[in-house]
Amino acid sequence: MHLGDVKQDKDGVWRIAGISGWLLVVTGNGQTVEEARQVAYHRAKNIKVPNMFYRTDIGVAWRTDGDKLHTWGYIA
């Protein structure tokens, strides 16, 4: 997990600070993209933030775009 646009105020409370409105980035790893997705979403579910929302489509396009990247030579 990586903090985003946040800061701690004088009372020690963490607050979203910038204009982007993002709090943190959660990543996952695994042998496959699907496994990495599952790890990331499991980690995200353990975070408690009022009114929290997050994308649920991360890595989905890999099923089609992964082959393109191989074909174009971006991935060996």
N, C-alpha and C positions, 0 to 999 in steps of 0.2 A: 504494500500500500504506500502511496506517495501523496503527501499533502499538496494541495493546489493553492488556490488564491485565498489563503486564510491567514489570520493573525490572532494573537492572544492579546486581549485588551488589558487595561490596568487592573481589572478584578480577576484576571486569570481565566476568563471565558473565551473560548475559541469562537471566532466569527468569520464569515465569508467576507473577504476584504476587497477584492477587485471588481471590475465591471463585467468580468466573464461569467461569474456566478457558479463556478465549479469548485467543489470542496476537495475531492481527492480522486486518485486513480487507483483502481484495484486491478491487479494482473494475476494471471494464473499460468501455470506451465504444465506440460504433459507430453506424452509421446505423440499425441495427435491434437489437432485443433479442437476437436470435440472434447477431449479430456481436459485441455487447458481452459476451455469455456466453463466446464463443470466446476473446476477448481476456483476460477474467478468468481462465479456466481455463488458458490458456497461461502467464499470469504465475504462477499458483499452482503449476504443474508445475515451475517453475524455483526454487522455494523448497525447501530441504532442512531438515527438522525431524524429529528422531526421533519415531516413532509419530504422525506427522501424519495428520489426517483433515479432510475438509471436505465440505460439502454439494454434491451434484451436481444439484440440482433448482432452482437459482436461476433465476428468470425463466420457468420452464416454465408457470406459471399465467397468465402474461401473455397467452398465446394465447386464453384464455377471459375472463380478468378485464379485459383491456385494453378490450374492447368494452363491458363493463359500466361502466367508468369514464367512457368517452365518453358513453354513454347517460345516466348520472347527472349529467353536467355537470362532473365533476372534471377532465376533460381536454378542451381545445377541439379 
